[in-house]
């Protein structure tokens, strides 16, 4: 039955659609230059192998410049497609820089029962050994897999979950990791080898109607040696409604910064904590009594920021807490 249903490919730009002056240039390129029809045409037999494809060009951004308006349009469109019986799954082409944030955002909002596969490339489409075509083919393979569901990230043959995935390397083709948890699956010679359960979550679809409004301003501050407090009141004065502190070690915060955050919290600022470490979770002890330390222990600072944005929009406040490994 699934072979008669379609996969919708939504393009947002990124390195996968990038163009460089030389085929040997993997870094000096312009992202988001080619449209999705060009990318698909470069993969021989993709349409025949994948069945019906519907192509949509939603944006042509370098993902470092991803913005609320584009994320809102993407979420709305994915939600519409998920509700169509004829759609088996959705594939999103995306830049690598903020892929993990978009994946978490879509997971937290939609927790889809169908696969929503975000894919990317580390080299531009003009490179001699571009990785985008294989990644896109793998993403469509995952979207076609019977039983696949949830928001997934596919890169270099690995399938990552939205809570755990993070960009771990600035240049290698296998740039993404799932930390302690490891990938959910691997794509091998056109077949999927599944290792762990597909992601589960609680959809927050009631927030979709709020995405067109101005988003709450949430900043990230980092605790570090010689950290001072000056940026906290400055950010509050600039209109920050929430703040995430990227903490050292097992969630420790420099005393001066902690004092400023607590003072701002007493004045109404919403503060959450995340860890700077690339792997592991924040392990809370009985003596951890600082209020803003009750956060999302398995999520990276950028994902905790996104969770707080959604929380301030009206969510329950429990997004992402089921993560068992660092995202």
Buried (B, 14 or more C-beta within 10 A) or exposed (E): EEEEBBBBBBBBBBBBBBBBEEEEBBEEBEBBBBBBEEBBEBBEEBBEEBBBBBBBBBBBBBBEBBEBEBBBBBBBBBBEBBEBEEBBBBBBBBBBBBBBBBBBBBBBBBBBEBBBBBBBBBBBBBBEEBBBBBBBBBBBBBBBBEEBBBBBBBBBBBBBBBBBBBBBEEEEBEBBBBBEBBBBBBBEEEEBEBEBEBBEBEBBEEBBEBBEEEBBBBBBBBBEEEBEBEBBBEBBEEEBBBBBBBBBEBBBBBEBBBEBBBBBBEEEBBBBBBBBBEBBBBEBEEEEEBEBBEBBBBBBBBBBBBBBBBBBBEBEBEBBEEBEBBB
